[in-house]
Amino acid sequence: MTDANGSATKEKSYDGFTEEERAAMKERAQELKKASRRKPAAAKVDGETDALSKIAEMSEPDKAIAERLHAIIKEHAPELSPKTWYGMPAYAKDGQVVCFFQPADKFKARYPTLGFNDPAKLDDGNMWPTSYALTKLAAAEEAQIIELIKKAVS
């Protein structure tokens, strides 16, 4: 390809998704395939194994935050089932992902996030947050997260 001056230019290929987004979509496809092969009784146990495996792969400090979030969610919302969702640890109720942890490396972000999907009952007026940046977890942040998680599953 040449530009207006007749000089050669590089042709860029762009399909709308970043490399990281394409990788996440591939991970989701693998998760769905794996889930379809599991027996319903094994899904919860296998889902937790998958989530913990993803957490173990993370680098610090995301790994420490994800481990603590996992413990908080298991303790304060035992009705949520751990699983993976687009390659991230997630927690579902009745098969629908309520919340998830997105490590910073996943999409080359500045910070990791705790996100909530539509099934989370966090509605508050005409506008409310659905994602929270986490740089560290101290007692104050843990208390807020516990409150959010309890409200999300209420």
Residue frames as a rotation matrix with the C-alpha (Angstrom) as fourth column:
MET 1
0.591 0.807 0.000 0.00
0.807 -0.591 0.000 0.00
0.000 0.000 -1.000 0.00
THR 2
-0.553 -0.778 0.298 1.28
0.777 -0.611 -0.151 3.53
0.300 0.148 0.942 -0.74
ASP 3
-0.055 0.505 -0.861 0.41
0.639 -0.645 -0.419 6.95
-0.767 -0.573 -0.287 0.64
ALA 4
0.854 0.500 -0.142 -0.34
0.250 -0.635 -0.731 10.13
-0.456 0.589 -0.667 -1.33
ASN 5
0.418 -0.792 -0.445 3.41
-0.777 -0.565 0.276 10.72
-0.470 0.231 -0.852 -1.95
GLY 6
0.604 -0.141 -0.785 3.92
-0.537 0.655 -0.531 7.22
0.589 0.742 0.320 -3.34
SER 7
-0.496 -0.786 0.370 5.78
-0.801 0.250 -0.543 6.07
0.335 -0.566 -0.754 -0.23
ALA 8
-0.304 0.336 -0.892 5.18
0.159 0.940 0.300 2.60
0.939 -0.051 -0.339 1.11
THR 9
-0.230 0.294 0.928 3.03
-0.920 -0.377 -0.109 2.45
0.318 -0.878 0.358 4.25
LYS 10
-0.998 -0.056 -0.042 2.36
-0.034 0.918 -0.395 -0.40
0.061 -0.393 -0.918 6.61
GLU 11
-0.185 0.979 -0.081 -1.14
-0.408 -0.002 0.913 -1.75
0.894 0.202 0.400 6.43
LYS 12
-0.818 -0.048 0.573 -2.58
-0.572 0.166 -0.803 -2.22
-0.056 -0.985 -0.163 9.88
SER 13
-0.452 0.690 -0.565 -4.93
0.188 0.693 0.696 -5.08
0.872 0.209 -0.443 10.58
TYR 14
-0.913 0.231 0.337 -7.62
-0.402 -0.355 -0.844 -4.17
-0.076 -0.906 0.417 13.08
ASP 15
-0.598 0.728 -0.334 -10.62
0.301 0.591 0.749 -6.30
0.743 0.347 -0.572 13.83
GLY 16
0.198 0.739 0.644 -11.97
-0.335 -0.566 0.753 -4.27
0.921 -0.365 0.136 16.75
PHE 17
0.989 0.139 -0.057 -10.58
-0.004 0.404 0.915 -6.40
0.150 -0.904 0.400 19.59
THR 18
0.256 -0.939 0.231 -7.26
-0.963 -0.270 -0.029 -6.22
0.089 -0.215 -0.973 21.39
GLU 19
-0.366 -0.505 -0.782 -5.05
-0.386 0.847 -0.367 -9.26
0.847 0.167 -0.504 21.79
GLU 20
-0.974 -0.017 0.228 -6.13
-0.225 0.242 -0.944 -9.47
-0.040 -0.970 -0.240 25.43
GLU 21
-0.153 0.988 0.017 -9.83
-0.851 -0.123 -0.511 -9.30
-0.503 -0.092 0.859 24.52
ARG 22
0.241 0.190 -0.952 -9.43
-0.785 0.614 -0.076 -12.06
0.570 0.766 0.297 21.93
ALA 23
-0.724 -0.559 -0.404 -7.61
-0.187 0.723 -0.665 -14.20
0.664 -0.406 -0.628 24.52
ALA 24
-0.774 0.500 0.390 -10.44
-0.469 -0.038 -0.882 -13.63
-0.426 -0.865 0.264 27.03
MET 25
0.203 0.884 -0.422 -13.03
-0.969 0.118 -0.219 -14.68
-0.144 0.453 0.880 24.44
LYS 26
-0.082 -0.318 -0.944 -11.07
-0.487 0.839 -0.241 -17.86
0.869 0.440 -0.224 23.74
GLU 27
-0.960 -0.270 0.072 -10.92
-0.179 0.396 -0.901 -18.58
0.214 -0.878 -0.429 27.46
ARG 28
-0.362 0.906 0.220 -14.69
-0.773 -0.160 -0.614 -18.08
-0.521 -0.392 0.758 27.71
ALA 29
0.292 0.442 -0.849 -15.30
-0.868 0.495 -0.041 -20.51
0.402 0.748 0.528 24.85
GLN 30
-0.511 -0.559 -0.653 -13.11
-0.189 0.814 -0.549 -23.10
0.839 -0.157 -0.522 26.62
GLU 31
-0.898 0.223 0.378 -15.00
-0.391 -0.011 -0.920 -22.52
-0.201 -0.975 0.097 29.89
LEU 32
0.046 0.988 -0.150 -18.34
-0.954 -0.001 -0.299 -23.11
-0.295 0.157 0.942 28.18
LYS 33
0.158 -0.065 -0.985 -17.07
-0.609 0.779 -0.150 -26.26
0.777 0.624 0.084 26.49
LYS 34
-0.816 -0.533 -0.225 -15.65
-0.117 0.532 -0.839 -27.57
0.567 -0.658 -0.496 29.78
ALA 35
-0.687 0.615 0.388 -18.87
-0.613 -0.203 -0.763 -26.74
-0.391 -0.762 0.517 31.67
SER 36
0.209 0.821 -0.531 -21.01
-0.969 0.246 0.000 -28.57
0.131 0.514 0.847 29.11
ARG 37
-0.075 -0.332 -0.940 -19.03
-0.286 0.910 -0.299 -31.76
0.955 0.246 -0.164 29.80
ARG 38
-0.922 -0.310 0.231 -19.37
-0.280 0.123 -0.952 -31.54
0.267 -0.943 -0.200 33.58
LYS 39
-0.253 0.839 -0.482 -22.09
0.732 0.492 0.472 -33.20
0.633 -0.233 -0.739 35.57
PRO 40
0.356 0.482 0.800 -24.19
-0.054 -0.845 0.533 -30.67
0.933 -0.233 -0.275 37.53
ALA 41
0.963 0.037 -0.265 -23.10
0.252 0.212 0.944 -32.09
0.091 -0.977 0.195 40.89
ALA 42
0.200 -0.976 -0.083 -19.42
0.953 0.174 0.250 -31.60
-0.230 -0.129 0.965 40.03
ALA 43
0.329 -0.042 0.943 -19.82
0.626 -0.738 -0.251 -28.10
0.707 0.674 -0.216 38.63
LYS 44
0.937 0.079 0.340 -19.53
-0.172 -0.744 0.646 -26.27
0.304 -0.664 -0.684 41.96
VAL 45
0.664 -0.739 0.112 -16.41
0.227 0.342 0.912 -28.14
-0.712 -0.580 0.395 43.09
ASP 46
0.075 -0.640 0.765 -14.78
0.983 0.175 0.051 -27.92
-0.167 0.748 0.642 39.67
GLY 47
0.615 0.228 0.755 -15.74
0.447 -0.889 -0.096 -24.24
0.649 0.396 -0.649 39.40
GLU 48
0.951 -0.298 0.081 -13.95
-0.230 -0.509 0.829 -23.43
-0.206 -0.807 -0.553 42.62
THR 49
0.337 -0.860 0.382 -10.91
0.577 0.510 0.638 -25.40
-0.744 0.006 0.669 41.50
ASP 50
0.202 -0.200 0.959 -10.87
0.932 -0.262 -0.251 -23.42
0.302 0.944 0.134 38.25
ALA 51
0.853 0.176 0.492 -11.22
0.066 -0.970 0.232 -20.06
0.518 -0.165 -0.839 40.06
LEU 52
0.814 -0.578 0.057 -8.46
-0.110 -0.056 0.992 -20.90
-0.570 -0.814 -0.109 42.54
SER 53
0.220 -0.730 0.647 -6.24
0.867 0.451 0.213 -22.01
-0.447 0.514 0.732 39.67
LYS 54
0.415 0.000 0.910 -6.70
0.640 -0.711 -0.292 -18.64
0.647 0.703 -0.295 37.95
ILE 55
0.966 -0.073 0.248 -5.94
-0.225 -0.713 0.665 -16.83
0.128 -0.698 -0.705 41.21
ALA 56
0.603 -0.775 0.188 -2.76
0.312 0.447 0.838 -18.90
-0.734 -0.447 0.512 41.65
GLU 57
0.203 -0.502 0.841 -1.58
0.979 0.079 -0.189 -17.77
0.028 0.861 0.508 38.18
MET 58
0.868 0.236 0.436 -1.84
0.275 -0.961 -0.026 -14.07
0.413 0.142 -0.899 39.07
SER 59
-0.292 -0.955 0.057 1.10
0.578 -0.223 -0.785 -11.88
0.762 -0.196 0.617 39.94
GLU 60
-0.053 0.195 -0.979 1.29
0.947 -0.300 -0.111 -9.85
-0.316 -0.934 -0.169 43.13
PRO 61
-0.911 0.237 0.338 -0.42
-0.352 -0.016 -0.936 -7.73
-0.216 -0.971 0.098 44.40
ASP 62
-0.224 0.886 -0.405 -3.45
-0.878 -0.004 0.479 -8.93
0.423 0.463 0.779 42.38
LYS 63
-0.308 0.048 -0.950 -3.04
0.067 0.997 0.029 -12.47
0.949 -0.055 -0.310 43.68
ALA 64
-0.922 -0.072 -0.380 -3.23
0.379 0.029 -0.925 -11.38
0.078 -0.997 0.001 47.33
ILE 65
-0.685 0.722 -0.098 -6.30
-0.681 -0.682 -0.265 -9.24
-0.259 -0.115 0.959 46.64
ALA 66
-0.141 0.636 -0.758 -8.01
-0.713 0.466 0.524 -12.06
0.687 0.614 0.388 44.72
GLU 67
-0.575 -0.120 -0.809 -7.28
0.340 0.864 -0.370 -14.57
0.744 -0.488 -0.456 47.49
ARG 68
-0.953 0.222 -0.207 -8.74
0.114 -0.371 -0.922 -12.25
-0.281 -0.902 0.328 50.12
LEU 69
-0.462 0.825 -0.326 -11.81
-0.887 -0.432 0.164 -11.47
-0.005 0.365 0.931 47.96
HIS 70
-0.299 0.310 -0.902 -12.38
-0.271 0.879 0.392 -15.20
0.915 0.362 -0.179 47.46
ALA 71
-0.782 -0.052 -0.621 -12.33
0.530 0.469 -0.706 -15.75
0.329 -0.881 -0.339 51.24
ILE 72
-0.861 0.483 -0.159 -14.67
-0.310 -0.746 -0.589 -12.79
-0.403 -0.458 0.792 51.86
ILE 73
-0.309 0.772 -0.556 -17.17
-0.891 -0.030 0.453 -13.94
0.333 0.635 0.697 49.25
LYS 74
-0.412 0.121 -0.903 -17.11
0.077 0.992 0.098 -17.56
0.908 -0.029 -0.418 50.46
GLU 75
-0.867 0.015 -0.498 -17.72
0.496 0.103 -0.862 -16.43
0.039 -0.995 -0.097 54.05
HIS 76
-0.716 0.543 -0.439 -20.32
-0.137 -0.726 -0.673 -13.72
-0.684 -0.422 0.595 53.49
ALA 77
0.128 0.772 -0.622 -22.15
-0.945 -0.096 -0.313 -15.03
-0.302 0.628 0.718 50.41
PRO 78
-0.606 -0.440 0.663 -21.92
-0.335 0.897 0.289 -18.83
-0.722 -0.047 -0.690 50.51
GLU 79
0.387 0.825 0.412 -24.82
0.168 0.376 -0.911 -19.03
-0.907 0.421 0.007 48.04
LEU 80
0.640 -0.261 -0.722 -22.45
-0.746 -0.436 -0.503 -17.78
-0.184 0.861 -0.474 45.32
SER 81
0.785 -0.357 0.507 -20.60
0.372 0.925 0.075 -20.48
-0.496 0.129 0.859 43.40
PRO 82
0.054 -0.842 -0.536 -17.01
-0.460 -0.498 0.735 -19.76
-0.886 0.207 -0.414 42.36
LYS 83
0.632 0.045 0.774 -16.16
0.611 0.584 -0.534 -20.31
-0.476 0.810 0.342 38.70
THR 84
-0.621 -0.740 -0.256 -14.17
0.379 -0.570 0.729 -18.69
-0.686 0.356 0.635 35.93
TRP 85
0.624 0.771 0.128 -15.63
0.573 -0.340 -0.746 -16.18
-0.532 0.539 -0.653 33.52
TYR 86
0.919 -0.364 0.151 -13.55
-0.062 -0.512 -0.857 -14.94
0.389 0.778 -0.493 30.57
GLY 87
0.167 -0.921 -0.353 -10.57
0.473 0.389 -0.791 -16.38
0.865 -0.035 0.500 32.41
MET 88
-0.521 -0.285 0.804 -11.23
-0.476 -0.685 -0.551 -14.42
0.708 -0.671 0.222 35.61
PRO 89
-0.874 0.278 -0.399 -12.41
0.483 0.587 -0.650 -15.62
0.053 -0.760 -0.647 39.03
ALA 90
-0.564 0.773 0.292 -16.16
-0.523 -0.607 0.599 -15.05
0.640 0.185 0.746 39.24
TYR 91
-0.938 0.336 0.089 -19.03
0.084 0.466 -0.881 -15.86
-0.338 -0.818 -0.466 41.56
ALA 92
-0.718 0.674 -0.177 -22.43
-0.314 -0.087 0.945 -16.94
0.622 0.734 0.274 40.29
LYS 93
-0.643 0.663 0.385 -25.93
-0.305 0.240 -0.922 -17.45
-0.703 -0.709 0.048 41.64
ASP 94
0.376 0.822 0.428 -28.30
0.045 0.446 -0.894 -19.72
-0.926 0.355 0.131 39.73
GLY 95
0.247 -0.376 0.893 -25.76
0.891 0.450 -0.057 -19.90
-0.380 0.810 0.447 36.90
GLN 96
0.719 0.049 0.693 -25.51
0.433 -0.812 -0.391 -16.12
0.544 0.581 -0.605 36.43
VAL 97
-0.321 -0.922 -0.217 -22.30
0.840 -0.172 -0.514 -14.27
0.436 -0.347 0.830 37.29
VAL 98
0.774 0.556 -0.304 -23.00
0.630 -0.625 0.462 -11.77
0.067 -0.548 -0.834 40.06
CYS 99
0.809 -0.565 -0.158 -19.45
-0.490 -0.799 0.348 -10.51
-0.323 -0.204 -0.924 40.59
PHE 100
0.776 -0.620 0.114 -15.93
0.577 0.626 -0.524 -11.06
0.253 0.473 0.844 39.30
PHE 101
0.532 -0.715 -0.454 -12.34
0.030 -0.520 0.854 -10.05
-0.847 -0.467 -0.255 39.93
GLN 102
0.913 -0.263 0.312 -10.41
0.319 -0.019 -0.948 -8.62
0.255 0.965 0.066 36.99
PRO 103
0.316 -0.872 -0.374 -6.65
0.703 -0.049 0.710 -8.57
-0.637 -0.487 0.597 37.59
ALA 104
0.421 -0.193 -0.886 -4.78
-0.329 -0.943 0.049 -5.54
-0.845 0.271 -0.460 36.25
ASP 105
-0.627 -0.779 -0.007 -2.70
-0.311 0.243 0.919 -7.66
-0.714 0.579 -0.395 33.84
LYS 106
-0.110 0.642 0.759 -5.79
0.550 0.675 -0.492 -9.13
-0.828 0.364 -0.427 32.19
PHE 107
0.639 0.373 0.672 -6.34
0.768 -0.354 -0.534 -6.11
0.039 0.858 -0.513 29.95
LYS 108
-0.355 -0.911 0.208 -3.17
0.843 -0.408 -0.350 -4.17
0.404 0.051 0.913 30.81
ALA 109
0.616 0.662 0.426 -5.10
0.329 -0.708 0.625 -1.90
0.716 -0.245 -0.654 33.17
ARG 110
-0.157 -0.664 0.731 -3.63
-0.429 -0.621 -0.656 0.38
0.890 -0.416 -0.187 35.80
TYR 111
-0.646 0.022 0.763 -5.41
-0.753 0.148 -0.641 -1.41
-0.127 -0.989 -0.079 38.66
PRO 112
-0.896 0.397 -0.201 -7.45
0.348 0.907 0.238 -4.56
0.277 0.143 -0.950 39.35
THR 113
-0.569 0.764 0.306 -11.21
-0.751 -0.634 0.187 -4.31
0.336 -0.124 0.934 39.75
LEU 114
-0.795 0.567 0.215 -14.11
0.336 0.708 -0.622 -5.95
-0.505 -0.422 -0.753 41.52
GLY 115
-0.834 0.496 -0.242 -16.99
-0.503 -0.506 0.701 -5.88
0.225 0.706 0.671 39.07
PHE 116
-0.522 0.766 0.374 -20.69
0.005 0.442 -0.897 -6.62
-0.853 -0.466 -0.235 39.37
ASN 117
-0.955 0.263 0.139 -23.03
0.184 0.155 0.971 -7.82
0.234 0.952 -0.196 36.62
ASP 118
-0.457 0.859 0.232 -26.77
-0.501 -0.463 0.731 -7.27
0.735 0.217 0.642 36.16
PRO 119
0.187 0.611 -0.770 -27.89
0.361 0.686 0.632 -10.02
0.913 -0.396 -0.092 38.58
ALA 120
-0.688 -0.449 -0.570 -26.22
0.700 -0.206 -0.683 -8.08
0.189 -0.870 0.456 41.43
LYS 121
0.376 0.923 0.085 -28.93
0.815 -0.373 0.443 -6.17
0.441 -0.097 -0.892 43.23
LEU 122
-0.466 -0.668 -0.580 -26.96
0.836 -0.546 -0.042 -2.95
-0.289 -0.505 0.814 43.65
ASP 123
-0.155 0.466 0.871 -29.50
0.679 -0.590 0.437 -0.68
0.718 0.659 -0.225 41.99
ASP 124
-0.209 0.045 -0.977 -29.61
0.832 -0.516 -0.202 2.70
-0.513 -0.855 0.071 43.70
GLY 125
0.145 0.354 -0.924 -31.61
-0.129 -0.919 -0.372 5.41
-0.981 0.173 -0.087 41.93
ASN 126
0.937 0.273 -0.217 -30.82
-0.208 -0.062 -0.976 6.24
-0.280 0.960 -0.002 38.33
MET 127
0.479 -0.846 -0.233 -27.06
-0.385 0.036 -0.922 5.67
0.789 0.531 -0.308 38.54
TRP 128
0.808 -0.288 0.513 -24.73
-0.433 0.299 0.850 3.42
-0.398 -0.910 0.117 40.58
PRO 129
-0.118 -0.937 -0.329 -21.23
-0.989 0.079 0.128 1.98
-0.094 0.340 -0.936 40.25
THR 130
0.923 0.380 -0.061 -20.77
-0.385 0.914 -0.130 -1.54
0.006 0.143 0.990 38.91
SER 131
0.520 -0.825 -0.220 -17.00
0.573 0.529 -0.626 -1.73
0.633 0.200 0.748 39.14
TYR 132
0.973 -0.211 0.092 -14.53
-0.201 -0.583 0.787 -0.81
-0.113 -0.784 -0.610 41.87
ALA 133
0.325 -0.937 -0.128 -10.79
-0.263 0.041 -0.964 -0.25
0.909 0.347 -0.233 41.54
LEU 134
0.997 -0.064 -0.034 -8.79
0.055 0.361 0.931 -2.06
-0.048 -0.930 0.364 44.22
THR 135
0.368 -0.929 0.036 -5.23
-0.501 -0.231 -0.834 -1.10
0.783 0.289 -0.551 45.00
LYS 136
-0.831 -0.508 -0.228 -5.13
-0.133 0.578 -0.805 -2.84
0.541 -0.638 -0.548 48.38
LEU 137
0.248 0.929 -0.275 -7.53
0.111 0.254 0.961 -4.36
0.962 -0.268 -0.040 50.88
ALA 138
-0.906 -0.369 0.208 -7.51
-0.144 -0.192 -0.971 -2.94
0.398 -0.909 0.120 54.39
ALA 139
-0.757 0.620 -0.208 -10.27
0.540 0.414 -0.733 -3.28
-0.368 -0.667 -0.648 57.00
ALA 140
-0.341 0.651 -0.679 -12.27
-0.327 -0.759 -0.563 -0.33
-0.881 0.030 0.472 55.60
GLU 141
-0.465 0.122 -0.877 -12.28
-0.881 0.036 0.472 -1.72
0.090 0.992 0.091 52.05
GLU 142
-0.938 0.118 -0.327 -13.14
0.123 0.992 0.003 -5.21
0.325 -0.038 -0.945 53.29
ALA 143
-0.604 0.754 -0.257 -16.13
0.303 -0.081 -0.950 -3.81
-0.737 -0.651 -0.179 55.20
GLN 144
-0.220 0.500 -0.838 -17.35
-0.757 -0.629 -0.176 -2.02
-0.615 0.596 0.517 52.06
ILE 145
-0.670 -0.092 -0.736 -16.92
-0.631 0.593 0.500 -5.15
0.391 0.800 -0.456 49.97
ILE 146
-0.923 0.370 -0.111 -18.81
0.372 0.776 -0.509 -7.26
-0.102 -0.511 -0.854 52.51
GLU 147
-0.328 0.827 -0.458 -21.67
-0.079 -0.507 -0.858 -4.75
-0.942 -0.245 0.231 52.40
LEU 148
-0.272 0.169 -0.947 -21.68
-0.933 -0.286 0.217 -4.75
-0.235 0.943 0.235 48.58
ILE 149
-0.880 -0.123 -0.460 -21.58
-0.276 0.919 0.282 -8.55
0.387 0.375 -0.842 48.34
LYS 150
-0.767 0.638 -0.073 -24.44
0.426 0.421 -0.801 -8.95
-0.480 -0.645 -0.595 50.83
LYS 151
-0.128 0.731 -0.670 -26.52
-0.418 -0.653 -0.632 -6.36
-0.899 0.199 0.389 48.95
ALA 152
-0.531 -0.173 -0.829 -25.69
-0.847 0.077 0.526 -7.97
-0.028 0.982 -0.188 45.60
VAL 153
-0.871 0.144 -0.470 -27.14
0.024 0.967 0.252 -11.33
0.491 0.208 -0.846 46.64
SER 154
-0.815 0.578 0.034 -30.08
-0.135 -0.133 -0.982 -10.01
-0.563 -0.805 0.187 48.69
